[in-house]
Amino acid sequence: MHSPFVISQTDPRPLYQQVKDQLRHRVAVGELKAGDEIPSIRQLAADIRVSVITIKRAYLELEHEGVIQTRQGRGSFVADNVRLGDSLKEQELTGHLRAALQSAALLHLTEDQLIERLREVRREDSQGSS
């Protein structure tokens, strides 16, 4: 794994959900690709100092969703499903858009103001990369 897992006791999400979300994110952004091995349950639990049960639950849910697969005696790997990446990318984008909507609501921005702000950011980014 390139970057360490960050587990926060102040995050309202359960610990297993934090682990699950971070693994899903790494697959969605291509940090982990189909066939890549992920840490063993015991190793990851030791690395981030949570119980084996926490990691086992995260892995089990990811396996049920088709994100990872466990091969008896060999370990856990990112699933070989080629369409999985696009699905996870869509889910990742949706999460970011929801966060933007929540931020806009806190700032009392209308939907039109949020859309205009997004256009401004895109213009700034395209000018900066020219």
N, C-alpha and C positions, 0 to 999 in steps of 0.2 A: 504494500500500500504506500502511496506517495505521501499523503498527508495523514497525520494522526486523527483518530476519532476524538471528538470533543463531546464529553458528557457533562451536562450541567444539572446540578441539583435544584437550581432555581427555574429550570425549564418546566412548564406545566405538563409536558408530555411525559409519559412513563419512560423509564430508561430503555426498555426494549424497543419502543417506538423511535427514540432518538437514534439508536443503532440502525434500525431498519431504514429510517429515512436517509441516513448518511450513506448506507450501502446503495440504496436506490438512486440517490443523487450521483454517486460515483459511476454507476452504470449509465445513467442518463446522459452525463456529460462526456462519456467515453474514457474516463480515467480507468475504469475496469471494462474490459471487452469480453465478448463471448469466449468461453473456455478458460478465462483467467481463474487461477486458484485464489480463493479468499482464505483468510486465517482460520485455523481450526477454532471450534467453539471454545475450547480450553485456553488456547493461546490468546484469543481476543479478550476473553474474560479477564485473564491475568494482566494483559497490557493496559486495559482501561479500568481495571479494579472494580469490576461488577461481578455478580454471581454467574456461574455457568448457566443457570436456569434462565437468566435474562437474555443471554446471547442465544441460547437454544430456542427460546420463543421467537426472537427476531428472525433467526434462520428458518425456523419452521414456517412462519408466515410468508417469508420471501419465497420459500420453496413452493408453498401452495399457490402463490401468485405467479409462479413461473419465472421469477427473476434469477433464482439460483437452483442448482441441483446438487444433491449429495450422492456421491458414489461410494458405496460401502468399501471401507478399507483404503480409500484413496483421498477422501476429503470433500470439500465443498467448492463448487465452481460456478462462475457466471453461466447461466443457461445459454444454450446454442441458438435459441429462437431469434432469427434475424429481424423480425418485426418488433421485437421487444424494445430495442433502443428508441425507435420512433414513439412508441407508446409512452415510455418513461419520459422522453423529452417533452411530450405534450403535457403530461402530468406535472412536470417540473415547471414549465411555463405557466400553467394554470395556477400553481401555488404562488409564483411570483406576482402574477396579475391580481390574485386575491389579496396579497400583501399590499400591493399598490393601491387597491381600492380601499383597504382599511386605513392606510396612511392618508389617503385623500379625504376620507370621511373625518379623520381626526383633525385635518387642516381645514375642514369645512369647504372643500372644493367640490364643485359640481362635476358631473360626468364630462361635460364639454370642456371644463377647465383642465381636467385630468388628461383628456385626449390632446388638448392643445399643448400641454406641458410635455407629453410624450413626443409630439411632433418637434417641439423645440429641442429636446434632448437628441432626437435623431438628426436634426439639422446640425447641431453642435458637433456630434460625433462624425458626421460625414464631412464637415469642414475641417475637422482635426485630422482626418485620415487622408486628406487630399494632398 
